[in-house]
Amino acid sequence: MQKLIRITTVPLSLEKLLENQARFFSQYFEVTLVSSQKKELKQIGINQGAPVFFLPLTRKITPFQDLKCLVQLVRFLRQEKPHYVHSHTPKAGIIGMLAAFIARVPVRMHTVAGLPLMEATGFKRILLNWVEKLTYMCATKVYPNSKGMQEIILQNKFCSPQKLKVIGSGSSNGIDTSYFDPKQVSSAQQVELKNKLSIGPKDFVFCFAGRLVRNKGINELIDAFVQISKKHSNLKLLIVGHTEADLDPLLPETLHNIEFNERIIEVGFQKDIRPYLAIADVFTFPSYREGFPNVILQANAMGVPCIVSDINGCNELIRQGDNGLIIPVKNSLILKQQMELLLENPNHLKASNSETRNFIKSKFEREVFWELLLKEYKTLGKNV
């Protein structure tokens, strides 16, 4: 059986972004998972039934640590002699692809699920552009997880069109619509959760799920919600996720409102976000940049309409006025207006909750995506 190495910068990406892929592909390959955070990585390996290799990667620019990781990974790959190396996330991409190139791994695959460089300027932007080009140069094939991401890569001339391919309709992993199904959260469970969170039966609930950082549009979301709540008393904003103050901190006034505004309910990171989506009326996601956001798939699969920013991935999933609304990036005023529109006109959107769900089922079913990716592995494997 051929060996397949899957690499991410942090184990959370293996657990959430690539949920259960390792288990599926272990039927066809000897899969090893490579990432940082030894304790968390070990547990994911146990859960997925796959061996792991700890690599102390960081998400910051750390040249000496990165060089150390590169040397460690080259040694590991030369020892293992895998047929495939498949990397995800930027840091794992450059270290993984460069190490696989040096170790002469036949098939080197990198999935692009977002480009942090889109928000960078000056020397940092130049450096990140160079890193991206080097990553793609070392890869056999590059997989943008959305058509919009593919266009951005081509516009920036990071690699040739021949090296790029979007799997299926996009995404890094598709979605298990039997799991993200509103039927999985009973009415009794919804009532219990609302009572626990002090959400009244007539309250209108906006929801956000993701990292609580600047580039997810949290500053704009909190500002818009605070303005709306001055006019409407039956509002709640449910925030699911964790902060990353060291990487992309929020404004002090945003943090103050999250902590002290009684209508803003922060529940932290949750392994299962289905109950929170089930009690939401509208999902809000005013992000600055994305690849192909899983959380929009999850919300729509739960039948929840979305307000999203006009960026790649988001604008490929949301059809304006149908299963959601699309707004300009970094614009809290228009976000406020669109939130108010759906609050005051719940029937404004054309698609019913079931139609919203059926759209996701028809294009992004997880097992279909896995089969397409498996076909891609086999095709590349035959050509080397």
C-alpha positions in Angstrom: 0.0 0.0 0.0 1.4 3.4 -1.0 2.2 6.0 1.7 0.3 9.3 2.0 1.5 12.1 4.3 -1.0 14.8 5.2 0.4 18.0 6.7 -1.3 21.0 8.5 0.2 23.8 10.6 -2.0 23.0 13.6 -4.0 19.9 14.5 -7.3 21.7 14.6 -7.1 21.9 10.8 -6.9 18.1 10.7 -9.8 17.8 13.1 -12.1 20.4 11.6 -11.0 21.5 8.1 -10.2 17.9 7.0 -12.6 16.1 9.4 -12.5 12.3 8.9 -10.5 12.4 5.6 -7.7 10.4 7.2 -10.0 7.6 8.2 -11.5 7.4 4.7 -8.1 7.5 2.8 -6.6 4.9 5.2 -8.7 2.4 3.2 -6.5 3.1 0.2 -3.1 4.4 1.6 -0.9 4.2 4.6 -1.8 7.6 6.0 0.4 9.6 8.4 -0.7 12.9 9.9 1.9 15.6 10.5 1.3 18.8 12.5 2.2 20.7 15.7 0.9 20.6 19.3 2.0 17.1 20.2 -0.8 16.3 22.7 -3.7 17.4 20.4 -2.1 15.7 17.4 -1.7 12.4 19.2 -5.4 12.4 20.1 -6.5 13.2 16.6 -4.3 10.3 15.4 -6.1 8.0 17.8 -9.5 9.3 16.7 -8.7 8.9 13.0 -6.8 5.6 13.4 -3.7 7.0 11.8 -0.1 7.3 13.0 1.3 10.9 13.6 4.5 12.8 13.3 5.0 15.8 15.5 6.5 18.9 13.8 6.8 22.1 15.9 5.3 24.4 13.2 4.2 28.0 14.0 1.7 30.2 12.4 4.0 33.2 12.6 7.1 34.2 10.6 9.8 32.4 12.5 12.8 31.7 10.2 15.0 29.7 12.5 12.1 27.5 13.8 10.9 27.0 10.2 14.4 25.9 9.1 14.5 23.5 12.0 11.2 22.1 10.9 12.3 21.8 7.3 15.3 19.7 8.3 13.2 17.5 10.5 10.6 16.9 7.8 13.1 16.2 5.1 14.7 13.5 7.4 11.3 12.0 8.1 10.2 11.9 4.4 13.5 10.3 3.4 13.0 7.7 6.1 9.3 7.0 5.2 9.7 7.3 1.4 6.0 8.3 0.8 4.4 8.3 -2.6 2.3 11.4 -1.8 2.6 14.5 0.4 -0.5 16.7 0.7 -0.2 20.0 2.6 -2.9 22.4 3.8 -2.5 25.9 5.4 0.3 28.4 4.5 3.1 27.4 6.8 2.6 23.7 6.4 2.5 24.4 2.6 5.9 26.0 2.3 7.6 23.6 4.7 5.8 20.6 3.4 6.2 21.2 -0.3 9.9 22.3 0.0 10.7 19.3 2.2 8.9 16.9 -0.2 10.7 18.5 -3.2 14.1 18.1 -1.5 13.2 14.5 -0.4 12.1 13.7 -4.0 8.6 12.7 -3.1 6.9 11.8 -6.5 3.5 13.5 -5.9 3.4 16.8 -4.0 0.0 18.3 -3.5 -1.0 21.6 -1.8 -4.5 22.8 -1.1 -5.0 26.6 -0.8 -7.9 27.4 1.6 -7.0 31.0 2.1 -4.3 33.6 1.6 -3.2 35.6 4.6 -1.1 37.8 2.3 -4.3 39.4 1.0 -4.3 41.7 4.1 -0.5 42.2 4.2 1.4 45.3 2.9 4.9 46.4 2.3 7.8 44.1 2.9 5.6 41.5 4.6 3.5 41.3 1.4 6.6 40.9 -0.8 7.9 38.1 1.5 4.6 36.3 1.6 4.2 36.5 -2.2 7.6 35.0 -2.6 6.8 32.2 -0.1 3.5 31.4 -2.0 5.4 31.2 -5.4 8.0 28.9 -3.9 5.3 26.7 -2.4 3.6 26.3 -5.7 6.8 25.8 -7.6 7.7 22.9 -5.3 4.3 21.3 -5.7 3.2 18.9 -8.4 -0.3 20.2 -8.3 -2.1 23.1 -6.4 -5.7 22.9 -5.4 -7.5 26.2 -4.7 -10.6 25.3 -2.7 -12.8 27.8 -4.6 -13.0 29.2 -8.1 -12.5 32.7 -6.8 -9.3 31.6 -5.0 -8.1 30.2 -8.3 -8.6 33.5 -10.0 -6.7 35.3 -7.3 -3.7 32.9 -7.7 -3.7 33.5 -11.4 -4.0 37.3 -11.1 -1.0 37.3 -8.8 0.9 35.0 -11.2 1.8 32.6 -8.4 1.9 29.7 -10.9 0.7 28.6 -14.3 -3.0 27.7 -14.9 -2.0 24.1 -15.8 -0.8 23.5 -12.2 -4.2 24.5 -10.7 -7.4 22.5 -10.2 -10.6 23.0 -8.1 -12.0 19.7 -6.9 -15.7 19.4 -7.6 -17.7 22.6 -6.8 -15.0 23.7 -4.3 -14.3 23.2 -0.6 -11.5 21.4 1.2 -13.6 18.6 2.5 -17.2 19.0 1.5 -19.9 18.6 4.2 -21.7 15.7 5.8 -25.3 16.8 5.4 -26.6 13.9 7.4 -24.7 15.3 10.4 -25.4 19.0 9.7 -29.1 18.4 9.5 -31.6 20.5 11.5 -33.4 17.3 12.5 -30.4 16.3 14.5 -31.3 19.0 17.1 -34.7 18.5 18.6 -37.2 21.2 19.6 -36.7 20.2 23.2 -32.9 20.6 22.9 -33.3 24.0 21.2 -35.6 25.2 24.0 -33.2 23.9 26.6 -30.2 25.7 25.0 -32.2 29.0 24.6 -33.1 28.9 28.3 -29.5 28.2 29.3 -28.4 31.2 27.2 -31.3 33.5 28.4 -32.7 33.7 24.9 -36.4 34.4 24.9 -38.9 32.6 22.6 -39.5 35.8 20.7 -35.9 36.9 20.4 -34.3 37.2 16.9 -30.9 35.5 17.0 -28.0 36.5 14.8 -25.1 34.0 15.0 -21.4 34.0 14.2 -19.0 31.0 14.4 -15.3 31.2 13.8 -12.1 32.7 15.2 -12.7 36.0 17.0 -10.1 38.0 15.1 -10.1 41.3 13.1 -10.0 39.7 9.7 -13.2 37.8 10.3 -15.1 41.1 10.5 -15.8 40.9 14.2 -15.3 44.6 14.8 -17.8 45.5 12.1 -20.3 42.8 13.3 -20.2 44.0 16.9 -20.5 47.7 15.8 -23.5 46.9 13.6 -25.2 44.8 16.2 -24.8 47.4 18.9 -26.4 50.0 16.7 -29.3 47.8 15.8 -30.0 46.8 19.4 -30.5 50.4 20.3 -33.7 50.3 18.2 -34.8 46.7 18.8 -35.2 45.0 22.1 -35.8 41.5 21.0 -32.2 40.8 19.7 -29.4 38.5 20.6 -26.0 38.0 19.0 -24.6 34.5 19.6 -20.8 34.2 19.1 -19.2 30.8 18.9 -15.4 30.7 18.7 -12.1 31.6 20.4 -9.9 34.7 20.3 -6.4 34.9 18.9 -5.1 38.1 20.5 -1.5 37.4 19.7 -2.2 37.1 15.9 -5.0 39.4 15.0 -6.4 41.3 18.0 -9.8 42.9 18.1 -10.4 46.6 19.0 -10.7 47.4 22.7 -14.3 48.6 22.3 -15.2 45.4 20.5 -13.8 43.3 23.4 -15.6 45.5 25.9 -19.0 45.0 24.1 -18.5 41.3 23.9 -17.8 41.1 27.6 -20.4 43.5 28.9 -23.3 43.8 26.5 -26.0 41.5 27.8 -27.4 40.9 24.4 -24.1 39.5 23.1 -23.7 35.9 24.2 -20.1 34.5 23.8 -19.9 30.7 24.3 -16.3 30.1 23.3 -15.1 27.3 21.0 -17.5 24.4 20.6 -16.8 21.0 19.1 -20.4 20.8 17.9 -21.9 24.0 16.6 -25.1 22.4 15.4 -27.2 23.3 18.4 -26.1 27.0 18.1 -26.9 27.1 14.4 -30.3 25.4 15.1 -31.4 28.3 17.3 -30.1 31.0 14.9 -32.3 33.0 12.6 -29.5 34.4 10.5 -25.8 33.5 10.3 -23.5 36.5 9.9 -20.0 36.2 8.4 -18.5 39.5 7.4 -15.0 38.1 6.8 -12.2 40.0 5.0 -10.8 37.0 3.3 -11.5 33.3 2.9 -10.8 30.2 0.8 -14.1 28.3 0.9 -15.6 28.7 4.4 -16.9 25.5 5.9 -19.1 27.4 8.3 -21.2 28.8 5.5 -21.8 25.3 4.2 -22.7 24.2 7.7 -25.1 27.1 8.3 -26.9 26.6 5.0 -27.0 22.8 5.5 -28.8 23.5 8.8 -31.2 25.7 6.8 -29.9 29.0 8.2 -29.7 31.9 5.7 -26.4 34.0 5.8 -25.1 37.5 5.5 -21.6 37.3 4.0 -19.0 39.7 2.7 -18.3 39.9 -1.1 -15.2 37.7 -1.2 -14.3 34.5 -2.9 -15.8 31.4 -1.4 -18.6 33.3 0.3 -19.9 34.8 -2.9 -19.8 31.4 -4.6 -22.0 29.9 -1.9 -24.5 32.6 -1.3 -26.9 33.6 -4.1 -28.0 37.2 -3.4 -31.5 37.5 -2.2 -32.0 33.7 -2.3 -30.2 31.8 0.5 -28.6 35.0 1.9 -27.3 38.5 1.3 -23.8 39.7 0.2 -22.3 42.9 1.5 -19.1 44.9 0.9 -16.1 44.0 2.9 -15.3 46.2 6.0 -18.6 48.0 5.9 -20.5 48.0 9.2 -23.1 50.4 7.9 -24.3 48.2 5.1 -24.0 45.1 7.4 -26.3 46.9 9.9 -28.8 47.7 7.1 -28.9 44.1 5.9 -29.2 42.7 9.4 -32.1 45.1 10.0 -33.7 44.1 6.6 -33.8 40.4 7.6 -34.9 41.3 11.1 -37.8 43.4 9.9 -38.6 41.3 6.8 -38.0 37.6 7.7 -39.6 36.5 4.4 -37.3 38.8 2.3 -35.2 35.9 1.0 -36.6 33.7 -1.8 -35.3 30.3 -0.7 -37.0 28.4 2.1 -34.9 26.7 4.7 -35.3 23.4 3.0 -34.3 24.8 -0.4 -31.3 26.4 1.2 -30.3 23.0 2.6 -31.0 21.1 -0.7 -28.7 23.4 -2.6 -25.8 22.4 -0.3 -26.7 18.7 -0.6 -26.7 18.8 -4.3 -23.2 20.3 -4.7 -21.1 19.7 -1.6 -21.8 16.3 -0.2 -18.7 15.1 1.7 -18.5 11.5 0.4 -18.8 12.8 -3.2 -15.8 15.2 -2.6 -13.8 12.4 -1.1 -14.3 10.2 -4.1 -13.2 13.0 -6.4 -10.1 13.6 -4.4 -9.3 9.8 -4.4 -9.6 9.8 -8.1 -7.2 12.7 -8.2 -4.7 10.8 -6.1 -4.9 7.8 -8.3 -4.6 9.9 -11.5 -1.5 11.7 -10.3 0.0 8.4 -8.9 -0.2 6.8 -12.4 1.6 9.7 -14.0 4.9 9.5 -12.0 
